[in-house]
């Protein structure tokens, strides 16, 4: 049995409004029965706990949706129950995603008192026109006020920005990033704008009303982002995440390092040993499932060794540290020579895109621009 601690993900699916770029499992509802939701989440939590005894939690992540809309007493109840069920590893990281509105910022002190010690704030831009384009409900002033409140309330603070927006110049992004770094947080999540299927932006793009970003422009912005954050002491540790040493998101590292994680709430995914779990996605369907069975599970699937190996490679090669092929082989039973295409690795290494040192394989900075293509070449696991 793996002695590593467990990671727990709790999904809160509700938002005040749906952003045009968002393809997450988020929903707008006129009202939410808070008591019913608290009871249901506690039941879903207890179901997972009964299946994973004896392993403490190393991290908890409240995602969404907009978890900062959760009543702090619900957060407290879930954390109290989680500690009773599993126990907390020393120094557990407890993160909550938050929107930077004044209403939600007013809850930060209560959320910290409930046990949250890290917040991930969805600023998304430091420009009012860009925020309007992105469909955000806050402006820059409100966002920065929320950031200030967060830094006074929580031990650790991260925030998100979206760049490579239509019409965004190199100089404008570099100035925005420099301003972001000046606030002194230990972690930044910096994402290029992508047009996801099923979103409002996808509809606009299909109608020719949202021009695509030129790939060369996006690549140049990506390289500048890495250089600027590294010079500021927050190097990239994952393709879109930057942190001071020791400030990396431990919860997300559990995903990227392919450790066990549990997911509860609508649409949440988990990896429990070699089993993939998926909760019902629509909030009302998830609630009905919990009412009927005591849990929100839609499916549980035992994953084949090759599938687990591929997942571990696809997740781990996003990291600057890369993957340990010998570790993946031990965890999945797949022989190292069946995990990767050695000829492709040799060819890509000569091009300066990947590095292989013993059993450690990693994508170099120039290769991160071509990550999807490289993954297609390198991954060779099969049944």
C-alpha positions in Angstrom: 0.0 0.0 0.0 1.3 3.5 -0.9 2.1 5.3 2.3 1.8 8.8 0.7 -0.8 11.0 2.1 -4.1 11.5 0.2 -5.3 14.6 -1.5 -9.0 15.6 -1.3 -10.8 17.7 -3.8 -14.3 19.2 -2.9 -16.3 20.7 -5.8 -18.7 23.6 -5.3 -20.5 24.0 -8.6 -22.2 27.4 -8.3 -21.2 30.8 -9.7 -22.8 34.2 -9.8 -22.4 34.2 -13.6 -20.7 32.0 -16.3 -17.5 33.5 -17.8 -17.3 33.2 -21.6 -14.0 31.3 -21.5 -15.0 28.8 -18.8 -15.6 25.1 -19.6 -15.6 24.0 -15.9 -18.5 22.3 -14.2 -20.0 25.6 -13.0 -23.7 26.6 -12.9 -25.8 29.7 -12.1 -28.8 29.1 -9.9 -31.3 31.6 -8.4 -31.0 30.0 -5.0 -29.1 27.2 -3.3 -30.4 25.1 -0.3 -27.3 25.5 1.8 -28.4 23.0 4.5 -29.1 20.3 1.9 -25.8 20.9 0.2 -23.9 20.7 3.4 -25.5 17.4 4.4 -25.0 15.9 0.9 -21.3 16.9 0.8 -20.7 15.5 4.2 -22.3 12.2 3.1 -20.2 12.0 -0.1 -17.1 12.7 2.0 -18.0 9.9 4.5 -18.4 7.4 1.6 -14.9 8.1 0.3 -13.5 8.0 3.9 -14.9 4.5 4.4 -13.0 3.3 1.4 -9.6 4.8 2.3 -8.9 4.2 6.0 -5.6 4.8 7.6 -4.1 7.4 5.2 -4.0 11.0 6.4 -4.8 13.9 4.1 -1.9 15.9 2.9 -4.0 18.5 1.1 -7.5 19.7 0.6 -8.7 21.8 -2.3 -12.1 23.5 -2.6 -12.6 24.1 -6.3 -15.5 25.1 -8.5 -17.5 26.9 -9.5 -16.9 29.6 -6.9 -16.1 28.0 -3.5 -15.9 31.4 -1.9 -19.6 31.5 -2.2 -19.8 28.6 0.2 -20.9 29.6 3.7 -17.9 29.5 6.0 -19.8 27.2 8.4 -20.1 24.6 5.5 -16.3 24.8 4.9 -15.7 24.4 8.6 -18.1 21.4 8.8 -16.3 19.7 5.9 -12.9 20.3 7.3 -13.9 19.0 10.8 -15.4 15.9 9.2 -12.3 15.3 7.0 -10.0 15.5 10.0 -12.2 13.0 11.9 -12.3 10.6 9.0 -8.7 10.6 7.9 -6.6 12.8 10.1 -4.4 15.6 8.8 -0.7 15.2 7.9 1.5 17.8 9.6 1.5 21.1 7.7 -1.6 20.1 5.6 -2.3 22.6 2.8 -6.0 23.7 2.6 -6.8 25.8 -0.5 -10.0 27.5 -1.5 -10.6 29.2 -4.9 -12.1 32.6 -4.6 -13.5 35.3 -6.8 -12.1 38.8 -5.9 -15.4 40.5 -5.2 -15.9 42.6 -2.1 -18.8 40.3 -0.9 -16.6 37.2 -1.0 -13.6 39.0 0.4 -15.7 39.8 3.4 -15.8 36.1 4.2 -12.0 35.6 4.1 -11.4 36.0 7.8 -14.2 33.5 8.6 -12.8 31.0 6.0 -9.4 31.3 7.5 -10.9 30.7 11.0 -12.6 27.6 9.5 -9.1 26.2 8.6 -8.4 27.4 5.1 -4.7 28.4 4.9 -4.2 29.1 1.2 -6.4 30.9 -1.3 -6.3 31.0 -5.1 -7.8 34.2 -6.3 -9.2 34.6 -9.7 -8.0 38.1 -10.6 -7.6 37.1 -14.3 -6.4 40.5 -15.5 -5.1 43.8 -14.1 -6.9 45.9 -16.8 -10.5 46.9 -16.6 -11.1 46.6 -20.3 -9.7 43.1 -20.3 -11.8 42.1 -17.3 -14.9 43.3 -19.2 -13.9 41.2 -22.2 -13.4 38.2 -20.0 -16.8 38.6 -18.5 -15.6 39.2 -15.0 -17.9 40.8 -12.4 -15.1 42.7 -10.6 -12.9 45.6 -11.7 -9.2 46.1 -11.0 -9.7 48.2 -7.9 -12.1 45.6 -6.3 -9.7 42.8 -7.3 -6.7 44.4 -5.7 -8.7 45.2 -2.5 -9.6 41.5 -2.3 -6.0 40.6 -2.8 -5.0 42.8 0.0 -7.6 41.2 2.3 -6.5 37.8 1.2 -2.9 38.5 2.0 -3.9 39.7 5.5 -6.2 36.6 6.1 -4.3 33.6 4.7 -0.8 32.1 5.2 -0.4 31.7 1.4 -2.0 33.4 -1.5 -1.9 32.7 -5.2 -3.7 34.4 -8.1 -4.5 33.7 -11.7 -4.0 35.8 -14.8 -5.0 35.1 -18.4 -2.7 36.4 -21.1 -2.3 36.2 -24.9 -5.6 38.0 -25.1 -6.7 39.4 -28.5 -4.7 42.5 -29.3 -2.5 42.2 -26.2 1.0 43.5 -27.0 4.3 42.1 -25.6 4.9 45.4 -23.7 1.4 45.5 -22.2 1.7 41.9 -20.9 5.2 42.4 -19.6 4.0 45.5 -17.7 0.9 43.7 -16.3 3.1 40.8 -15.2 5.6 43.1 -13.6 2.8 44.7 -11.6 1.5 41.2 -10.6 4.9 40.3 -9.3 5.1 43.5 -7.3 2.3 42.3 -5.0 4.6 39.8 -3.4 2.6 36.6 -3.5 4.5 33.3 -3.6 2.6 31.7 -6.4 1.1 32.8 -9.7 -1.0 30.8 -12.2 -0.5 32.3 -15.7 -2.6 30.8 -18.4 -2.8 31.6 -22.1 -6.3 32.3 -23.3 -7.6 29.1 -24.9 -10.9 28.7 -26.7 -12.7 25.7 -25.2 -15.5 23.9 -27.0 -19.0 24.7 -25.7 -18.0 28.1 -24.3 -19.3 31.5 -25.3 -15.9 32.4 -26.7 -16.1 29.2 -28.9 -19.3 30.5 -30.4 -17.8 33.9 -31.1 -14.7 32.4 -32.6 -16.9 30.2 -34.9 -18.7 33.4 -36.0 -15.5 35.1 -36.8 -16.1 37.6 -34.0 -13.1 36.5 -31.8 -9.8 36.4 -33.7 -7.4 33.7 -32.8 -4.0 34.6 -31.3 -1.1 34.2 -33.6 0.9 31.1 -32.5 4.2 33.0 -32.9 2.9 35.8 -30.7 1.7 33.3 -28.1 5.0 31.6 -28.1 6.9 34.8 -27.6 4.6 35.8 -24.7 5.1 32.4 -23.1 8.9 32.7 -23.3 8.8 36.2 -21.9 6.6 35.0 -19.0 9.1 32.3 -18.0 12.0 34.6 -18.2 10.4 37.4 -16.2 9.0 35.1 -13.4 12.3 33.3 -13.1 14.2 36.6 -12.8 11.7 37.6 -10.0 12.3 34.4 -8.1 9.1 32.6 -9.1 10.3 30.1 -11.8 7.9 27.9 -13.6 7.5 24.5 -11.9 4.7 23.5 -14.2 3.8 24.7 -17.7 1.4 27.4 -16.4 2.4 27.7 -12.7 5.2 29.7 -11.1 6.3 29.8 -7.5 9.0 30.7 -5.0 10.7 27.5 -3.9 8.5 25.9 -1.3 5.4 27.8 -2.4 4.3 25.3 -5.0 0.7 24.1 -4.8 1.1 20.8 -3.0 -2.4 19.7 -4.0 -1.8 20.2 -7.7 1.5 18.5 -7.4 -0.4 15.4 -6.1 -2.2 15.3 -9.5 0.9 16.0 -11.6 2.9 13.4 -9.7 0.1 10.9 -10.1 -0.6 10.3 -6.4 -3.9 9.2 -5.0 -6.6 11.9 -4.8 -10.2 11.7 -3.8 -12.9 13.8 -5.4 -16.4 14.6 -4.0 -19.1 16.9 -5.2 -20.7 17.3 -8.6 -18.5 16.2 -11.5 -15.4 15.5 -9.2 -12.9 13.0 -10.4 -10.6 10.8 -8.2 -7.9 8.2 -8.4 -8.3 5.8 -5.6 -5.5 3.3 -6.0 -5.9 1.9 -9.5 -9.6 3.0 -9.6 -10.9 6.0 -11.4 -14.0 7.6 -9.8 -16.4 10.1 -11.4 -19.2 11.9 -9.6 -22.5 12.9 -11.4 -21.9 16.2 -13.0 -25.2 18.2 -12.9 -25.8 19.5 -9.4 -29.4 18.3 -9.2 -28.5 14.8 -10.5 -25.6 14.6 -8.0 -27.9 15.6 -5.1 -30.5 13.0 -6.2 -27.8 10.4 -6.3 -26.6 11.2 -2.8 -30.1 11.2 -1.4 -30.7 7.7 -3.0 -27.4 6.0 -2.2 -25.4 8.1 0.3 -22.8 9.1 -2.4 -22.6 11.0 -5.7 -20.7 8.4 -7.7 -21.5 8.0 -11.4 -18.9 5.4 -12.1 -15.9 3.5 -10.7 -13.5 2.0 -13.2 -10.4 -0.2 -12.5 -7.7 1.2 -14.8 -5.4 -1.0 -16.8 -1.7 -0.7 -16.1 -1.1 0.9 -19.5 -3.8 3.5 -18.9 -2.4 4.4 -15.5 1.1 4.7 -17.0 -0.1 6.9 -19.8 -1.9 9.2 -17.3 1.2 9.4 -15.1 3.3 10.4 -18.1 0.8 12.9 -19.5 0.5 14.6 -16.1 4.1 14.4 -14.9 5.7 15.7 -18.1 3.9 19.0 -17.5 6.3 19.6 -14.6 9.8 21.1 -14.8 11.1 18.2 -12.8 9.6 15.7 -15.3 8.9 12.1 -14.4 10.8 9.2 -12.9 10.1 6.3 -15.3 11.2 3.8 -12.7 8.7 5.1 -10.2 5.9 4.9 -12.8 6.9 1.3 -13.6 6.8 0.4 -10.0 3.4 1.9 -9.5 1.8 0.5 -12.6 3.7 -2.7 -13.4 4.6 -1.4 -16.8 8.2 -2.1 -17.8 10.1 1.1 -18.5 10.8 0.1 -22.1 7.1 0.0 -22.7 6.4 3.4 -21.2 8.2 5.6 -23.7 9.6 5.6 -27.3 13.3 5.6 -26.7 14.0 6.5 -30.4 11.8 9.5 -30.1 13.5 10.6 -26.9 16.9 10.4 -28.5 15.7 12.4 -31.5 14.0 15.1 -29.3 17.0 15.3 -27.0 19.3 16.1 -30.0 16.9 18.9 -30.8 17.2 20.3 -27.3 13.5 19.6 -26.4 13.8 16.9 -23.8 16.4 15.6 -21.4 16.9 12.0 -20.2 19.1 11.4 -17.1 18.9 7.8 -15.9 15.2 7.1 -15.3 14.3 10.8 -15.1 12.7 12.3 -18.2 11.8 15.9 -18.5 10.7 18.4 -21.1 13.1 21.3 -21.5 11.9 24.9 -21.8 11.8 25.0 -25.6 9.9 21.8 -25.6 7.1 23.2 -23.4 5.9 25.2 -26.3 5.4 21.9 -28.2 4.2 19.9 -25.2 1.2 18.2 -26.8 3.2 17.1 -29.9 6.1 15.9 -27.8 3.8 13.9 -25.6 2.3 12.3 -28.7 5.8 11.2 -29.8 7.2 10.1 -26.5 4.4 8.2 -24.8 4.4 4.6 -26.0 2.6 2.6 -23.3 0.2 0.0 -24.5 -1.7 -3.0 -23.1 
